[in-house]
Amino acid sequence: MFSFFKKKPDLPNAAETAPAAEAAQAPVPATPAGPGPQDTPAAAAGTSWWRKPFGAKDAKPEPATSSVTQNFVAAPEPTAKPETENARQSWMERLKAGLRKTGSSIATVFTGTQINDALYEELEDALLMADTGVKATQHLLNDLKRRVKETKTTEPAAVKALLADALADLLLPLEKPLTIGEHVPTVIMVAGVNGAGKTTSIGKLTKHLADEGQTVLLAAADTFRAAAREQLGVWANRNTVEIISQEGGDPAAVSFDAVSAGKARKKDVVLVDTAGRLPTQLHLMEELKKIKRVVAKAEGSAPHEVLLVIDGNTGQNALAQVRAFDDALQLTGLIVTKLDGTAKGGVLAAIAQERPIPVYFIGVGEKIEDLETFSAREFAQALLS
């Protein structure tokens, strides 16, 4: 079995009987949206550090204080859907298919009869073409030569397996599970450039969280693009979760309201969708920093996760995005999408070498099941299969 998330142990459910929990259920008149003292009572009423037992029904308090449009859909009873070995194998086949172009280019290097300088030179070219970058390529070649010498390998075909081991070891620091439950709610802020698949990834992540029994609240903080709110609303309806949105409002205010509502309603997770922007758009990057600061005002320890969604087709530009967003927001994790078609995949090696930020999920398509947790060993095998 494979677990999507590492969960904290459930704590006693005694907080449901506390007066504060009863107060959280009382109707609260709507007041203007945005950061301010008016949000404090509702947020305080819902503050809780316990986790409900798996399968328990959520209380249904009134919405948190806010004039933001709130599309409320009753959350379903959480159900556990453990992943089967067959499902994981099916995922591996899709990943191999997505990376086949790169894999076949590298595999041709090992069709010769000798292990010599020419083989290593061809391998260097193939790795660079796969977007691994200069530093990661040099690291892999040095590590591979060491392994060949230590194992006294003489067959070129066997070197391929040693390269898979070297790549898996390089990628291992990126393999880390997403932790849910240490904070209630766990506030996850998601950023990325336009077209990277950010909103779609949030929808898929919502599905995974719901399958793990988590209650989710979405924040449509991309208020600049109407289609973004509508797209996130479709995912909210599809996953039967709540969403807080506002037409043409301040993204930071929407984020503040969402976190306050998440606390009041005792949600497990609040997912904040931000506007897509290029790292060169400095004024928009400042807006992201503002959202992060305002979220911290709603909940002192938030955001607990700051994720960047990157397109696997963008090659070394993806590494540049990681650098820029990490410098601005101090990233805690990555979601790598579109590892199919023309994606080369080697950029993960470059990220591991220069900015080893955990890769929580990778995606190979548009379907719900096409987003999966990252495994260094599986990825190395798929890339070199």
N, C-alpha and C positions, 0 to 999 in steps of 0.2 A: 504494500500500500504506500501511497505517496501523499504527504500532507502539504497543502498549499501554504499554510501559515503556521508558525509556531505560536501557540496560545499560552497565555498565563493561566495558572490554576484558578478555578472559580472560587470566589470568596463567599462568605455567608450572605444570605439574602435578607438579613434582618433590616436593612435600610428601607425596604418597602413599607414597613409599618411605622416608620418615623413620621412625625408631623410634617417635616419638610417635604416628604413625598406626597402627602395629602395636599399640601399647599400648591405643589406643582400642577395638580389636576384642576385647580380652581380656574375659572375663566378669567382672562386678563384683557382689559380693553386695549385696543390697538393704539399705538403712539407712533410718532415719526420714526422712520428707519434710520439706521446709521449708528456709529459708535456714540455712546453717551450713557449717562446714569440711568436712563429709563430702562435699559436692558438688564440692569443688575439684579432686580428682584426675581425676574423669571429665570435668569441664569443660575442664581444662587439656589433657587428652589429645586432645580434639577441636578445640582452638583452631587455626584456620587462616585465612590471609588470601589464599589462592589460590582461583581458581574453576575447577572442572572443565571440560574441553572440552565443547561442546554435543554431546549424544547419548551421553556416556560414562556407564557404569553406576556407580551409587553403591556404595560399600563398605557392608557390612551389619554394623556393630559391635553389640555387645550394648547394651541400654538403659542410659541414664545412671543413676547412683545415685539411687534414689528408691523410696519405698514407695507412691507414687501409682499408682492403676489406670491402666495404659497399654494402650490398644487398638491393637495393631500391625497395620497392613495394609501389605504390601509395596508400595512405590512403583513405578509403571509406568515403562517406558522413556520419557523425555521426548520429545515429538514437537512439531515446529513446525507451527502452523496459522495461517499468515499470513492476515490479513483481506483480503477482496476488496472491490472498489469496490461490487459489488452488495450485499454484506452491510452496508456503511456506508450505502448508500442506503436499504436496508430499515430500518435503525435510524433514519435521519432521518425517514422516514415515520411511524414509531411515536412519535417525539418530537413531530412536528408535530400528530399526532392527540391526544396527551396535553395539549398546550398550546393546542389549537384554540379553546377557550372564551375564553381570555384574548386570543388573537390576533384573534378576530373582534370583540371589544369595542373593541380599539384601532383596528382597520381601519376601523370605521364613522366614526371621526373624520375620515378623509381622503376621504370621499365627497362633500364639499361642492365649491363652485366657487371659493372664495376662501381665501387665506392671510391670516388676520387674528387679532385678539385672541380672538375667539370660538373659533377652531380651537385655539389654544394652551390656552385654558381647558378645553375639552372633553378635550384630550389630557392635561392635568394630572389631571383627574378619573379618566380611564381608567388612567393609570399608578398613581395612588394605590390604585385598586381592584385593581390587579394586584400589590399588596404591594411596590411598589418603595421605599416609604418617602419621607418628606418630603425628606431631603437628596439622595437619588439622583434623585428626580423633578425637583427644582430644577436639579440638575446637567445632567440630560438636556435639559431645556427650554432652558437657556442655551446649551448646546452646539449644539442643533438650530437655534436662531435664528441663531447665528453661521454655521453651515453654509448655511442658506438664503440669508443675506445674501451670503456669499462666492461661492456658485454662481449667485446671481441666479435662483433657482427661483421659478416663478410658478404651477405646477400643484400642487394639494394632493396628488394621487396620488404625485408625485415626492418629496414630503416624507417619505413613509413609508420610502423607501429611505435617505434621509438619517438618519432616526431609527434604522434598523437599523445604520448605520455608527457612530452615536454610542453605541448600546448595546454594540456589539461592542468598541469602544475602551474603554468603561468596564469591561467584563468581562474584558478581555485579561489583567490581572494575576492573575486566577484560573486561567489556563490554564498548567498546569505538569505535566510527566510525573512519575510515581512512579519513583524511582530505586532499582533493586535491584542489589546487587553491590558497592557501596562497602564494606559490612561483611558479614562472613560469620559467623553468620547476620544478615540484616537483621531486626531485631525491630520488629514493628508492633503497637502497642497501640491497640485500638479501643474507643471509648466512645459513649454515646448514651442517650437516655431510652427507657423501655419503649414498645414499639410503633412505634419509628422504622424498624424493619427492620434492626437491627444484625447479628444473627446470620445472617440471610439474606444480607445484603451480604457478610459474611465468607465464606460459602459460595461466593457468586458470584466474589468476589475470588480465592479459592483456585483456582477453575476457570480463571480468566484467567492466574494465575501458572503453573499446571501446563501450560497451553497454550503458555506462553512458555518452557517447559523448566526451570522452577524447581522445586526440591524444597521441600515445605512441611511444617511441623509446627504443629498447632493446639493451643492451650492453652485448656481450658474453665475459665476463671477466674471464670465466673458460677456460683459454688457455692451461691448462695442459692435458685435456681430450678431444680428437677430437669428441667423441660421444656427449659431452655436447654441443659443438657448433652446431653440426648437429641437435640435438634435439631441441635446442632453435630456429634454423633456420626453422624447421618444424612448430613450434608454430607461428613464425613470418609470414610465408606464410599463415597459417590457419586463422590468425587474420588480415591479410593484413596490417601489420605494418612494419616499417623500423627496420633494425638490423645492428649494427656495430660489426664486428668480425675481428680477426687476428689469423692466424695459428702460434702457438708456440711463441707468443710475450709476452710482459710484461703485466700482468693483469691490473696494475695501469695505464699504458699508454692507454690501450683500454678504461678504465673507463674515463680517462681525455678527450679523443677524443669524447666519447659518450656524456658527459655532455656539452662539447663545441658545438657539433653539435646540441644537443637538444636546447640550447640557440639560436643558429643561425637560426634554423628552427621553433622556437617558439612552441615547443612541450609542451604539458601539463605535461607529465610524462616521466622520463627516468628511466627505470628499469635495475639495474646492477646485473647480475648473477655472483656470485663468485664461486671459486672452493670449493667443499665439503672437509671438513677436520675434524678430531677429535680434541676436545679441548686440548687433551694431546700432540698434535703435535705443540709444541711451535713455531718452525720456520715458520710453515704455518699460525699460528695465527698472527704472526708478519706481514705476507704478507697481511692479512686482514686489519690490522691497517694501513699499507702503502696505501692500496687502499682508505681507508677512508680519509687519509691525502691528497692524490693527488686529490681526488674528490673535496675537500675543496679548492684546488688551482684553479680548473676550475670554481668553484662557491663558493664564500665565506661562504654562509649559508648552503651549502650542506655537507653531505647528510641530507635530511630533515626527512627521515625515515630509520631506520636500523632494518630490520625484520629478525627473526630467524624462520626457518621451522623445526619443530620437529615431529617425528614419534610417534603417539599416542600409538603404541605397545611397546615402549621401557620403559614404566613404570617410576620408580624413576630415571632411567638414563636420562630421558628427563629433569627432574629438575636439574640434574647435568650439563647438556648441557646449560640450561638457565643461570645458575650461571656463568659458564665459559665464555660464549659468551657475557653476560651482563658486566662482569668485563672488558673484552677486548674492547668491541665496544659501550657500553652504549645503549643497545637495546631500541627501541621505541615500538615494537610490535611483536606479534607471529602469526604464521600460524601453526595450529595443523592438521596433516594429518592422514589418514588411521585409522579413528575412526570406524572401522568395523572389522568383524571377531573376532580376539582375543584381540582387544583393550579393556581396562578396563575403561578408561575415568576418573578415580578418580585422575589422576595426575594433572588435572586442579585445583582441590581443593588444592593440595600440592603447586602448583605454586602461587595460590591466597594467600595462607597463608604465604609463604616465599619470593617470588619474584613476586609481583602483577603487572606484565607487561601486557598491554592490549593484548587480543587475537582478532585480527581483523577478522580472518577467521578460519573455521574448515572444514575438508574434510572427506568424507566417501567412496570415490571411485575414479576411474580414469576419469570419465566423466566430461565434462565442468560444468554441473549442480551440481556436487557433491562437489563443494566448495561454502560455504555460510558464511554469516556474523554470528558472535557469539552473542547469546542471553543467558544471565545467567539463566533466567526463563525457556526458552525452553530446555536448556541443562539439568538442574536439573530435569525437568519433564521427559525428554527422558531417563535419567539415572535410574530413579526410577519408570518408567512406568511398 
